Amino acid sequence: MEENKGKYKVLIVDDEPPIRRMLTITLEAHDYKAYLAEDAKSAMLAATMYNPDVILLDLGLPDKSGLQVLKQLREWSKTPIIVLTVMDDEMTKIAALDQGADDYVTKPFNTGELLARIRVALRHSRKEEESPLFVSGRLSVDLVARVVMLDNAEVKLTATEYAILALFVKHAGRVLTHSFIMKEIWGNPYSDNAQILRVHVAQLRKKIETNPAMPELLITESGVGYRFKKI
């Protein structure tokens, strides 16, 4: 394990030295403090010792599957975890997100995108300290009063549409899988509600998007789920 100076603490778990070096240089340049781990064993030790603010976790570790590490971390830690993977298949992404990952980035990745994902993860981890009023562009959602406004005019939503929107708002910036959404809204991640979910999302887009055919807020993650983007 290695350490570098900075502000927020980021634990990089990757068995490839070039990746660790590149990420360290990038993070240092943006005032983060990096801790490095090259396998599952050192990753668990570092997560325990240094209490990082964000964990970047490669799934292809030499001693244990990254998904196993993710599951172990989620047994005791709420630290945001961004999965790094060369596996671009939908099932791997879904498995990581369902195991508790906050986000994923596919290798090779753009460092600017990764830094943006880290900022979103940090914001999400501080949600409990923020106002219950969520604002994104023309849209505002008051989670206490359960009032949705678009351009200062109230948007009328059904109970289910509001429940789905509130779920997205509470997890803004994160990818929510179809199964996670269905479990939270209908109580069953493996029901026949997938088509119903798509219908509700389509209706929601008609009410909150400028152009529902080209959504800016409620983004589809193909084959995986949806991401609510704060603009």
N, C-alpha and C positions, 0 to 999 in steps of 0.2 A: 504494500500500500504506500502511496506517495501523496504529498500534500503540497498545495500552492496557495498563495495569498489572494484575498479578494473579499467580497461582501457576502452574498448568498452562497451557501455551501451546496455544491453539486457532486454527487458520487457517480463516477463513471465506471461502469462494470462492462469490460470488454477484453477479450483475450488477444486482440490484435494491437501490438505496440504502435503502429502508425496511426490507428484510429484514436488511441488514447492520447498520443502526442498532438494530433490535429485538434481534438476536442479541448485539450488543455490550453493550447495556444489561443483558440477561439474564445474560450470562457475567460481566460485571463485578460484578454483584450477588452472584455465587456464587464470587468469588475466582479467576476465570480471567483469563489474559492473552490478549487478542484481536489477531490480525493479520488484516487485510482485503485481499482481492484481488477485482477485479471481472471478470477474464477469465482465460483459460487461460495466457497469457504471464506475467502478474503472479503467477498462482498457482504456476507452476513456479519462478519466481524466489524467491518468499516461502518455499516449501517447502525450497528449497536453503539460503537464507540463515538462516532462523530455526529450522529443525529442530523443528517443532511436535510436541506430544504427541498431538494429534488433528486431523484435517482434516474440516471440514464442506464437502462438495462438491456444488454445484448442477449438475445435468446440462444445463441450458439456458444455456450460455455463448455470448457473441456471436461469438467468434473460433474456437472449436473445440468439438466435442462433449465433454461432461463424461466420457463413457465413454472417449474418447481420452486425456483427461488422467489418468483413473484407470489406464489401461493403462500410460502413460508413468511415472507415479509408482511403480507396482508393479515396474517394471524395476530400481529401485534403493532403494526405501523400503519399510519394514515398518510405517510409521506407521499406526495405525488410521484408517480412512476411513469416515465416515458420509455416505451419499448423501442429498441433499435433492432431491426431485423433485415436480413437479405431475402427473407421469404415473403414474397409479395402475394401469397395466396390468401383468399378471404378467410378461410377457416382458421389459419394461424392468427390473423388479426382479431377475429371474433373470440378465439380462445383466450388471447392475452387480455382483451378488454373485459371479458366475463370473469377472468381471474382477478380483476381489480386494477389493471393498468389504466392510467388516466388518458393516455394517448399513445400513438405509435408513429415512427418515422422509418421509412424503408430506405436501406442502403442501396446505392450511394445517395446521400441526401444533401440538400442545400443548407449551408450553415445558417443562413438568414432565416429560413423556415424553422430550423431547430430552435434557434434563439427565441423566435416568436412563440413556439410551443412551450418553451420553458417559462416565458413571461405569463402565458395563460395559466399554466399549472400553478405558478406562484400566486396569481390572483385568486384562483379557485381555492387554494388552501387557506386563504384569508377571508373567505366569503362570510364566515360567521361574524367578522368584525365590521362588515359593510352594511350600508343602508338596505332595508327591505325593498327600496324602490330601485328597480332595474331599468336602465335606459340604454337603448341602442339605436342611434340615428333618430328616426321619426317615431320609434316605438318606445313606450314606457309601460312597465308592469309593476303595479303595487301589490306585492305578495301578501300584505296584511289586509288591505281593503279588498283585494281580489278584483282590482279594476285595471283594465287594459286600455291604453290610449294610443291613438295614432294621429299625429298632427293635431294634438289637443282635442280630438274628438273620440268619445268612448267607443270601443269596439265590442260588439255583442258576440260573445262566444257561448257555445253550449258547455255544459259541465265537463264533458269529456275533452273538448277542445281546450278549455282552460287548464284542466289537469295536465294535459300533454305539454302545453306551452309553459306552465309553471315548472314542470320537470326539466324542460330544456333550459329555462332561465337559470334554475338552480345549479345546472351543470354546464353553463355557457362555456363554449370553447372546447369541450370534451366530446369525443365520439361516443354516442350511446347506441349500443347494439339493439337490433329489433327485439331480441329476447329480453334484454334489460327493461326496455320501455314497456313491453307487454306484461312483464311481471309486476312492474310498478303501477301500471294503470289498471290491468285486469286481473292481476294475481296469478297469472299462468304464463310462463315464458314459452311454452310449447303448444299453445292453443292454436285455433284456426283464426286468430285475430290479426294475423299479419296483413291480410287484405283490408280488414277494417282499419288498421293503423294507417295504411297508405291512403285510404279515403279521407280519414281525419286530417292527415298531414296536408293533403291536397286542399281540403276546405280551409284549413288554417292559413295556408299560403295565400289563398284568395283574399283573406281578410287582413293580413299583415304585410304582405309583400307588394312592392311597387309593380313588379311584373312577376306573377306567379310562375310563368314558364321559365324565367331566369332568376331564381331566388337568390337574394343576397344575405338573408338571415338564416333561413332553415335549409342547410346544405345537405344533399344526399351523399353519403359515403357508400359508393356502389357495392352492393352485396353484403354490406356490414351493418349500416344503420344510418343515423343522422348526426349532424353537428350543428349546434346553434351558434352562429358567428356574431360576435359583438362588433358593431361598426361605429 
